[in-house]
Each structure stands twice: as C-alpha cells, then as structure tokens.
Amino acid sequence: QVQLVESGGGLVQAGDSLRLSCSASGLTFNSYAMGWFRQPPGKEREFVVAISWRGGSTYYADSVKGRFTISRDNAKKTVYLQMNSLKPEDTAVYYCAAAFHVTAQVMTNIAGIDYWGQGTQVTVSS
C-alpha cells in the first residue's frame, strides 16, 4: 500500500520560513516524480512545485519562484519543500504528490498524479 505522509506544517508569521517533508512508502520512490500542490481556503487545488524522478530537474509555479525550493533524498524516500519569505497568500493545505516516471513539468497536470498525501496545513499570518 502506497503512503505519502506530510509533516512540518504550522502557523507562522509573514516573512518566516517552514520546511515540509513528505515520507513515502510502498512505492519505488526513485521511479516517481514528486511534487507539492496546495489548496487555499475556498479555492481549487493548485500546483506548487515538482522534481523529476532523478532529481535533475524542477519546475515551479510563478507564485513561489525564488522563495520555495524542492529537493529529494531517494535513499530516505523523502521529498522536502523549503518555504522562505512566506506570505499570507501561501496559506493553504499542502499536499505531497507522486507521478510515475514523468518530468517535473508534466506534474503540473493534476489529472496525472498517481498518489496523494493527506495534506498538512500551513497558515501564514500578516
């Protein structure tokens, strides 16, 4: 059974940093592109960032470029999201996602996601 378990969310102030982690089990981790989506209150789930299955390429939403950084540790089967200079508009439930053997850019298509985590809340106060 595939499980993606997020951790690291919380309540922070604008300008602060957070690091999210997503630990995977039940899948051949290094065969999957990994990414993060988020769902702000009352809005649709949206793409944030992805990293290819080898880790050689990344793709970011314009709204987070220069502030967020994705990385992966295939030995630990974990993907990370370092979020700096957080803004109130970053407030959302953040979901870890996995897609088999695709590029980071292809992960922007939510319909192509194979597995989802349960989500972790990030709240940024002004």
Summary of the structure (lengths in Angstrom):
residues: 126
radius of gyration: 13.3
end to end distance: 39.9
largest distance: 40.3
contacts: 397
relative contact order: 0.32
helix: 13%
strand: 50%
